[in-house]
Amino acid sequence: MLDYAGCVLNNWERLDPKGPIKPSNVRLLRRFTGLIDEEWFFKTHIIIESEGGHVAGALKSISAAMRNSPLTGCSLPPSSARPVCKAKERPQ
């Protein structure tokens, strides 16, 4: 049986161990069809998963900021606040 953990989460490695998690620096450990389409299909999921941690942390910060300042949402730490504050500053 193939599951997501086996096909994606535990089926890759970095080519450069100190390099970033990006398509050109990851490779699958096991392929099932051997086609390049398969490699890119799974690489897409690897990249999405690698960014998920940042999103979860940012959402937590945004939620806390909105509870503290519901009108602006700009009391976040600068790195996670920037997209929220920029969106609120745009002319409608």
TAMO-V249574 format. One record per pair of residues at least 24 apart in sequence whose C-alpha atoms are under 8 Angstrom apart, sorted by the first residue. I is the first residue (numbers start at 1). GAP is how many residues later the second one is. Records with the same first field share a line. If there is no record, write none. Layout:
BEGIN
I = GAP / GAP
END
This chain:
BEGIN
7 = 35
8 = 34 / 35 / 37 / 38
9 = 37
21 = 26 / 29
22 = 25
23 = 24
END
